[in-house]
Amino acid sequence: MSSADTPTAPPSDPTASAEAAAPGGLKRAEAVARAALLDVESYDLRLDLASDTETFGSVTTVRFTSRGGTTFVDLKPASLRSVHLDGHPVDVDLLRRGRLPLETTEGPHELVVDAVMAFRNDGEGLHRSVDPADGRHYVYGMSFMDAAPSVFACFDQPDLKAPYTLHVTAPEDWVVIGNAPATNPEPGVWELEASQPLSTYFVTLVAGPYHLVRDQHDGIPLGLSARASLAADLDADAEELLTMTKQCFDEFHRLFGIRYPFGDYHQAFVPEFNAGAMENPGCVTFRDQLVFSSKVTRGQRIQRATTVAHEMAHQWFGNITTPLWWDDLWLNESFAEYMGNRVTADVTEYTDAWVYNSFSRRQWGLLADQRPSTHPVAGNGEEDATAALQNFDGISYAKGSSILKQLNATMGDEVFLAGAVDHFRSHFFGNATMHDLFASWERAGAGDLSDFTRGWLVTAGPDRIVLDRAAGALVRTPPPGSPADRSHTFR
Ligand SMILES: [Zn+2]
């Protein structure tokens, strides 16, 4: 995800939901227990977006294998029509706080949940809005971090990945785009191919009378979309956006040696979006203020370019290999931020991206790090999604990415990239932790990184570096109140 100029709003409950979510959402211990019990094979979703403007039909068929025991499925419906486990009805009145308990025997199971969900208007779940310019309706999906259960029934945690197949009914003048390529066999009917294995928080759908621009590069179908009322502005920006997308794909392929695996790459500029962008595999969503409708500064163009590259970096770091739990969200963002700046500076027209970063974006982290509320980059021990978001700030993005840049300078670029590639290959379409990544770097030849971790990642506050010209030396002052022992690599 990319932050907007203002911090991301914390997740909120669907207003139309009959049941409030559990406070703080899923706890880490609950996720560990459920992952130990279940393997999820596939999701099949039938969404009816055509029948009503307030709600939509959502029929989920999830196939999974259990080791036998009690668990629960997450869902936050407006109303729940029926639930069947292996063909047997489950009492829908057992739904409490967004959870329906399930008794499972050892072996394979099929759960079918027929629900009516509410369209939302807070930028989460399936967000539906009306364009004031022409009265047209637009929908997009935002499942991050824990909004997926207001779209479909699911085991909502990042480490229970599965492929998704979507069947969507929509008004006949709409286009429907999702995480996998779609066909439109008859007006108003959209069939999406089975996706690659995805975490629940990546599942999205962009649907409405969107204006589309299509292209392709190196075998990857590319798309851009925005509201019809922004068509002329999107067309004016399309060449710049598509050119940088192609340049970044070439560079990520060169650096990682792993092909982008999610099929099409669609970049959807959507209305009323809380964050800057969200890296949904195959269908990245951006706030549509990034389709410029007036003259903007070079800084704003650089910020947009690095956001495009940041979301592309996530296709590898985050989407192929996903954090096991929310406490490593900072690393997901730091890595994408670092690679986004680097690739933008190296291969796009914005060769000054690092300069912009140093006086603009980096200050965001530096300021946050000097406040009484500062916290270490890593190891804040988030037990649930809400707690993780509370520590999700300029330190997660800007300080974290500066530390990865420092780490790259310390271990050298070859080792840095070899470790990252080892991380992707070792956990392909899977999940991993910060410790897994550091183990990959150590295997790649970085040596023992425990001093680096102690100095940079688990202690808060910035060092002050002063050049003592008379002595011909750099003098480092650790942050007050924090005995951080850090070595710096300078060029
Ligand atoms: Zn991100």
Boltz pocket constraint, residues with backbone or C-beta under 6 A from the ligand:
constraints:
  - pocket:
      binder: B
      contacts: [[A, 1], [A, 2], [A, 277], [A, 279], [A, 310], [A, 314], [A, 332], [A, 333], [A, 336]]
      max_distance: 6.0
